[in-house]
Amino acid sequence: MDGKKISIAIPASVVSDTPHLREKTSKIGLIGRAAAIFKVDEIVVYPDNPETNQRYEIDLITTLLAYMETPQYLRKRLFKLKPTLRYAGILPPLRTPHHPLNRKMKDLKIGEYREGVTLSSREDGTLIDIGVEKPALIQNRQLSKGKRTTVKITKINEQVQVDLASREEILHYWGYTITTETQPFVKMLKSRNFDLTIATSKYGTPFADAAEEISERWKSAQKILLAFGAPTQGLYEIVKHEGFNLDDVADFIINTIPTQGTETVRTEEALIASLAILNAHFRF
């Protein structure tokens, strides 16, 4: 990876315009797929309506996004049956590098990275499920049961051996993480210290008119946030309710669909359009 960390911020009420859980699940599926396609590192879910308790919406969004991001072979170990996962079967597969289709030990490669879940400890180390016929062994490490971890394969014989690894050492895209924010948008921005914050709005500057100026900031930025509003209120309204002006808290406010043919653009649609345009321009 090039060292830049791309985060997107979506509001808890992103699912508020779809009444049925099946449609809510489908919408989150589109968001998760878009994040993976454009190699987003982090999805931040923030509360955007201080007058209501959005705990259900936040739990729904984060649970579904986490379920999508988890390799299929680990899902039964990491997720209990929950009402929010009732329609999880319609979520599209990510097909990212950390979701390998290989389920055979004989097809593993030395140096390959896998996601795993710790199963049990024994005298010589900890057994971990990495999605093949037999558990792998992390030697001389006693790890607690049920912990998801990233590993690197070091030896392949009757007992596959692995070492603990970090996402940072992996040179290709390894999925997104999910951050659940309890703070409203502006407080979240102030506490996170992003190098570059780009807000999206139909009232923003057309991207083509701001591209050159954004490019100058993009070159030196390491932590970049692309923020989105909700179906019923955009970022200008969300920030205004917090007592601030969006122009004062975001580095850029851009319109990535300046000639939209519909009265409104849904958040998941704006997400895909905006990431596509930025990706084409900056090649992240």
C-alpha positions in Angstrom: 0.0 0.0 0.0 1.2 3.6 -0.6 0.9 4.6 3.0 -2.3 6.7 2.6 -5.3 5.7 4.7 -8.6 6.4 3.0 -11.6 6.6 5.3 -15.3 7.2 4.5 -17.9 8.6 6.9 -21.5 7.5 6.6 -24.4 8.6 8.8 -26.4 6.2 11.0 -29.6 7.3 9.2 -28.3 6.0 5.8 -30.8 3.2 6.1 -33.7 5.4 7.3 -35.4 5.7 3.9 -35.8 1.9 3.5 -38.4 0.5 5.9 -37.8 -3.3 5.5 -34.7 -5.1 6.9 -34.2 -6.9 3.6 -33.8 -3.5 1.7 -31.6 -2.1 4.5 -29.4 -5.1 4.2 -29.2 -4.7 0.4 -28.2 -1.1 0.8 -25.4 -1.9 3.3 -24.3 -4.5 0.8 -23.8 -1.9 -1.8 -21.8 0.3 0.6 -19.5 -2.6 1.6 -18.9 -3.6 -2.0 -18.1 0.0 -3.0 -15.7 0.3 -0.1 -13.9 -2.9 -1.1 -13.8 -2.1 -4.8 -12.1 1.3 -4.2 -9.9 -0.1 -1.4 -11.3 2.0 1.4 -9.3 1.4 4.6 -11.9 2.5 7.2 -15.7 3.0 7.3 -16.7 5.4 10.0 -20.4 5.3 11.1 -21.4 8.5 12.9 -24.7 9.6 14.6 -26.4 12.3 12.7 -29.7 12.8 14.5 -29.1 13.9 18.1 -32.9 14.0 18.8 -33.3 10.2 18.5 -31.5 7.1 19.7 -29.7 5.6 16.7 -28.3 2.6 18.5 -30.3 0.2 16.4 -29.2 1.7 13.1 -25.6 1.9 14.1 -25.6 -1.7 15.3 -27.3 -2.8 12.1 -24.9 -1.0 9.8 -21.7 -2.1 11.7 -22.8 -5.7 12.1 -23.6 -6.1 8.4 -20.4 -4.4 7.3 -18.4 -6.5 9.7 -20.1 -9.7 8.5 -19.3 -8.8 4.9 -15.7 -8.1 5.7 -15.2 -11.4 7.6 -14.0 -14.3 5.4 -16.8 -16.8 4.8 -14.9 -19.6 6.6 -14.8 -17.6 9.9 -18.3 -16.3 10.0 -20.0 -19.1 12.0 -17.3 -18.8 14.6 -17.4 -15.1 15.0 -21.1 -14.2 14.6 -24.0 -15.5 16.6 -27.5 -15.6 15.2 -28.9 -12.1 15.4 -32.1 -10.5 14.0 -30.0 -8.0 12.2 -28.4 -10.9 10.2 -31.7 -12.3 9.0 -31.1 -11.4 5.4 -27.3 -11.6 5.5 -27.5 -14.2 2.7 -28.2 -11.5 0.1 -25.0 -9.6 0.9 -22.7 -9.8 -2.0 -19.3 -11.4 -1.5 -16.3 -9.0 -1.4 -13.8 -11.3 -3.2 -10.9 -9.3 -1.8 -7.5 -11.0 -1.2 -8.3 -11.8 2.4 -11.3 -13.8 1.2 -9.5 -16.7 -0.5 -11.5 -19.4 -2.2 -8.8 -22.0 -1.4 -9.9 -24.4 1.3 -7.2 -27.0 0.9 -3.9 -27.3 2.8 -2.1 -28.6 -0.3 -2.8 -25.4 -2.1 -1.4 -23.1 0.6 1.8 -21.2 -0.1 4.7 -20.2 2.2 4.4 -16.4 2.9 0.7 -16.4 2.2 -1.4 -14.3 4.6 -4.7 -15.6 6.0 -7.3 -14.4 8.5 -7.9 -16.9 11.3 -9.7 -17.5 14.6 -7.9 -19.0 17.6 -9.4 -22.3 18.7 -7.4 -23.6 21.7 -4.0 -23.5 23.4 -1.6 -26.4 24.0 1.9 -26.8 25.3 3.6 -25.9 22.0 1.3 -23.0 21.0 -2.2 -22.1 19.9 -4.3 -23.8 17.2 -6.0 -21.4 14.8 -8.7 -22.0 12.1 -7.4 -20.5 8.8 -10.1 -22.1 6.6 -8.5 -25.4 5.6 -9.0 -29.0 6.7 -6.9 -28.8 9.8 -6.1 -26.0 12.2 -2.7 -24.2 11.9 -0.3 -23.8 14.8 1.2 -20.6 16.1 4.2 -21.9 18.0 5.1 -20.8 21.5 2.2 -18.4 21.8 -0.7 -18.8 24.2 -3.7 -16.8 22.8 -7.2 -16.5 24.1 -9.9 -18.5 22.4 -12.2 -17.0 19.8 -9.8 -14.1 18.8 -9.7 -13.1 15.1 -6.1 -12.5 14.0 -4.0 -12.1 10.8 -1.3 -14.7 10.2 1.4 -15.5 7.7 2.1 -19.1 6.7 5.7 -20.2 7.5 5.7 -24.0 7.2 3.5 -26.5 5.4 3.5 -30.2 6.2 1.1 -32.4 8.2 0.9 -29.4 10.6 0.7 -26.0 9.0 2.6 -23.4 11.0 1.9 -19.7 11.0 3.2 -16.5 12.6 1.2 -13.5 13.8 1.1 -10.7 11.2 -0.1 -7.1 11.1 -2.3 -5.6 8.4 0.4 -2.9 7.9 3.0 -5.4 6.5 0.7 -6.7 3.8 1.4 -5.0 0.5 -2.0 -5.5 -1.1 -5.5 -4.5 0.0 -6.7 -6.3 3.1 -10.2 -5.1 3.6 -11.7 -2.3 5.6 -12.1 -1.7 9.3 -15.2 -0.3 10.9 -15.3 2.5 13.5 -18.4 3.2 15.4 -18.5 6.8 16.5 -20.5 8.0 19.5 -19.6 11.7 18.7 -21.5 13.7 16.2 -19.8 14.6 12.9 -17.9 17.8 13.9 -16.6 16.4 17.2 -15.5 13.3 15.4 -13.6 15.4 12.9 -11.8 17.4 15.6 -10.9 14.3 17.6 -9.6 12.3 14.6 -7.2 14.8 13.1 -7.5 13.9 9.4 -4.9 15.5 7.1 -7.6 16.1 4.5 -11.4 16.2 4.9 -13.5 16.2 1.8 -17.2 16.6 2.3 -19.7 15.8 -0.5 -22.8 17.9 -1.2 -25.0 18.9 -4.1 -24.3 22.5 -3.0 -20.5 21.9 -3.2 -18.0 23.0 -5.9 -18.0 20.7 -8.9 -15.1 18.3 -8.5 -13.5 19.4 -11.8 -13.2 23.0 -10.6 -11.6 21.9 -7.3 -9.5 19.0 -8.6 -6.2 20.9 -9.0 -6.4 22.4 -5.5 -7.4 19.1 -3.9 -4.4 17.4 -5.7 -1.9 19.6 -4.0 -3.3 18.7 -0.6 -3.7 15.0 -1.5 0.0 14.6 -2.3 1.1 15.2 1.3 -2.0 13.9 3.1 -1.7 10.5 4.9 -5.1 10.3 6.6 -7.9 11.3 4.2 -11.7 11.4 5.0 -14.5 11.4 2.4 -17.7 12.3 4.2 -21.3 11.7 3.2 -24.7 13.0 4.3 -28.0 11.2 4.9 -31.1 10.5 2.7 -33.2 13.2 4.4 -30.4 15.8 5.2 -27.1 16.6 3.7 -23.9 17.4 5.5 -24.7 21.2 5.5 -27.9 20.4 7.5 -26.2 17.8 9.7 -23.4 20.2 10.7 -25.8 23.2 11.1 -27.8 21.2 13.7 -24.5 20.8 15.6 -24.1 24.6 15.6 -21.3 24.8 12.9 -20.9 25.7 9.2 -19.7 23.0 6.9 -17.4 25.4 5.1 -15.5 26.0 8.4 -15.0 22.3 9.3 -14.2 20.6 5.9 -11.2 21.3 3.8 -13.2 20.9 0.6 -16.9 20.5 -0.2 -17.4 19.0 -3.6 -20.2 17.9 -5.9 -19.3 14.8 -7.7 -22.5 14.7 -9.8 -23.0 18.4 -10.7 -25.5 17.7 -13.5 -27.6 15.1 -11.7 -30.8 14.1 -13.5 -32.7 13.1 -10.4 -34.0 15.3 -7.6 -32.0 13.4 -5.0 -28.9 11.1 -5.0 -28.9 8.4 -2.5 -26.0 8.1 -0.1 -24.9 4.7 -1.5 -25.1 6.2 -5.1 -23.1 9.2 -4.1 -20.5 7.0 -2.5 -20.0 5.0 -5.6 -19.8 8.0 -7.9 -17.5 10.0 -5.6 -15.1 7.1 -5.0 -15.0 6.3 -8.7 -14.1 9.9 -9.6 -11.5 10.3 -6.9 -10.0 6.9 -7.7 -9.7 7.8 -11.4 -8.0 11.1 -10.5 -5.7 10.0 -7.7 -5.3 6.3 -8.4 -5.4 5.2 -4.7 
